[in-house]
Amino acid sequence: GAAAARRAPDDPPSASVGEVVAAREALKGRSVLIVDDDIRNIFSLSSVLESAGMNVRFAKSGAQALAMLAEPGEVDAALVDIMMPEMDGYQTMQAIRALEGRAGLPLIAVTAKAMPGDRERCLEAGADDYLAKPVDLDRLFMALGRALGRALAREEPR
């Protein structure tokens, strides 16, 4: 069950401990929407993100995520699984980008079958960042921290 949130032993963290701690701190009190059709992935990611002080909501399909995001409510970022039935992650991210008031929502694509060109395809579909499963926790915190930082910078008046 928790395999989706475990670090591969041969996969070194991409950031210093201090950077990861700072990114994790910045996530406290923030809300994240996990969009994944596999409840085991939702559970493992929720556990990790809640332990970092985040408020976690989840949707088991792209359609459910869109319905949730169409309603008013605080969502600061979304983790979107690419491999989902009916509406895949690419379609889900494109539809989120088209939702009124959600165009700038930080989106991080998550995929189990990392293939060449996936990252580019995710970014073209509207993702701010891309993570491969099993999700490296340091990379998860850094990706969320970067995406939220960029979103906040866009909201500040010039």
C-alpha positions as CSV (number, residue, x, y, z in Angstrom):
1,G,0.0,0.0,0.0
2,A,2.6,2.6,1.0
3,A,4.9,1.9,-2.0
4,A,3.7,5.0,-3.7
5,A,5.3,7.2,-1.0
6,R,8.6,5.4,-0.5
7,R,12.0,6.6,-1.6
8,A,13.9,4.3,-3.9
9,P,17.3,3.5,-2.2
10,D,19.3,4.4,-5.3
11,D,17.4,7.7,-5.8
12,P,19.2,10.4,-3.9
13,P,17.3,13.5,-2.8
14,S,17.4,16.3,-5.3
15,A,17.7,19.0,-2.7
16,S,19.6,19.7,0.5
17,V,17.9,18.8,3.8
18,G,17.5,22.5,4.6
19,E,15.7,23.1,1.3
20,V,13.4,20.2,1.9
21,V,12.7,21.3,5.5
22,A,11.9,24.8,4.3
23,A,9.6,23.6,1.5
24,R,7.8,21.2,4.0
25,E,7.4,24.2,6.4
26,A,5.8,26.3,3.7
27,L,3.1,23.6,3.1
28,K,1.7,23.8,6.6
29,G,-1.9,24.9,6.5
30,R,-2.1,24.7,2.7
31,S,-4.8,22.6,1.0
32,V,-4.0,20.0,-1.6
33,L,-6.3,17.9,-3.9
34,I,-5.1,14.4,-4.8
35,V,-6.7,13.1,-8.0
36,D,-6.1,9.4,-8.3
37,D,-8.3,6.4,-9.0
38,D,-6.3,4.1,-6.7
39,I,-7.3,4.6,-3.0
40,R,-3.9,3.1,-1.9
41,N,-2.1,6.0,-3.6
42,I,-4.5,8.5,-2.1
43,F,-4.0,7.0,1.3
44,S,-0.2,6.9,1.2
45,L,0.1,10.5,-0.2
46,S,-2.5,11.8,2.2
47,S,-0.7,10.3,5.2
48,V,2.6,12.0,4.2
49,L,1.0,15.4,3.3
50,E,-1.2,15.5,6.4
51,S,1.9,14.7,8.6
52,A,3.4,17.9,7.0
53,G,0.4,19.9,8.2
54,M,-1.4,20.0,4.9
55,N,-5.2,19.8,4.5
56,V,-5.9,17.0,2.0
57,R,-8.9,16.5,-0.1
58,F,-9.2,13.8,-2.8
59,A,-11.1,12.9,-5.9
60,K,-11.1,9.4,-7.4
61,S,-11.6,10.7,-11.0
62,G,-11.0,13.7,-13.2
63,A,-14.7,14.4,-13.4
64,Q,-15.0,14.3,-9.6
65,A,-12.0,16.7,-9.3
66,L,-13.6,19.1,-11.8
67,A,-16.8,19.1,-9.8
68,M,-15.0,19.8,-6.6
69,L,-12.9,22.6,-8.2
70,A,-16.0,24.2,-9.7
71,E,-17.3,24.8,-6.2
72,P,-15.9,27.6,-4.1
73,G,-13.3,26.2,-1.6
74,E,-9.7,26.4,-0.8
75,V,-7.4,24.3,-2.9
76,D,-3.8,25.5,-3.1
77,A,-2.5,22.8,-5.4
78,A,-3.4,19.5,-7.0
79,L,-1.5,16.2,-7.5
80,V,-3.0,14.6,-10.6
81,D,-2.4,10.9,-11.5
82,I,-1.9,10.5,-15.3
83,M,-3.2,6.9,-15.7
84,M,-6.9,7.1,-14.8
85,P,-9.9,5.5,-16.6
86,E,-12.4,7.6,-18.5
87,M,-10.7,11.0,-18.1
88,D,-6.9,10.7,-17.9
89,G,-4.6,13.1,-16.1
90,Y,-3.7,15.0,-19.3
91,Q,-7.4,15.7,-20.0
92,T,-8.1,16.5,-16.3
93,M,-5.3,19.1,-16.1
94,Q,-6.4,20.7,-19.4
95,A,-10.0,20.9,-18.1
96,I,-8.8,22.4,-14.7
97,R,-6.8,25.0,-16.6
98,A,-10.1,26.0,-18.4
99,L,-12.1,26.3,-15.1
100,E,-12.9,29.9,-14.1
101,G,-10.7,31.0,-11.2
102,R,-8.5,27.8,-11.4
103,A,-6.3,28.5,-14.4
104,G,-3.3,29.3,-12.1
105,L,-3.9,26.4,-9.7
106,P,-0.5,24.6,-9.2
107,L,-0.8,21.2,-10.8
108,I,1.7,18.4,-10.3
109,A,1.4,15.3,-12.6
110,V,2.1,11.9,-11.0
111,T,2.8,8.9,-13.2
112,A,3.6,5.3,-12.6
113,K,4.9,4.4,-16.0
114,A,7.6,7.0,-16.6
115,M,8.2,7.0,-20.3
116,P,10.5,9.2,-22.5
117,G,8.5,12.4,-23.3
118,D,6.1,12.1,-20.4
119,R,7.5,15.2,-18.7
120,E,7.1,17.3,-21.8
121,R,3.6,15.9,-22.4
122,C,2.6,16.7,-18.8
123,L,3.9,20.2,-19.0
124,E,2.1,20.7,-22.4
125,A,-1.2,19.5,-20.7
126,G,-0.8,22.3,-18.0
127,A,1.3,20.6,-15.3
128,D,3.7,22.9,-13.3
129,D,5.8,19.9,-12.4
130,Y,6.0,16.1,-12.8
131,L,6.8,13.3,-10.4
132,A,7.3,9.6,-11.2
133,K,6.0,6.8,-8.9
134,P,7.2,5.6,-6.4
135,V,7.1,9.2,-5.3
136,D,10.3,10.5,-3.7
137,L,9.1,12.4,-0.7
138,D,11.8,15.1,-0.9
139,R,10.9,15.7,-4.5
140,L,7.2,15.8,-3.6
141,F,7.8,18.5,-0.9
142,M,10.1,20.5,-3.2
143,A,7.7,20.3,-6.2
144,L,4.7,21.5,-4.1
145,G,6.9,24.2,-2.5
146,R,8.1,25.5,-5.9
147,A,4.6,25.4,-7.4
148,L,3.0,27.2,-4.5
149,G,5.8,29.8,-4.4
150,R,5.2,30.5,-8.2
151,A,1.5,30.8,-7.6
152,L,1.9,33.2,-4.7
153,A,4.3,35.3,-6.8
154,R,1.8,35.5,-9.6
155,E,-0.9,36.7,-7.2
156,E,1.1,39.5,-5.6
157,P,0.3,42.9,-7.1
158,R,3.2,44.4,-9.2
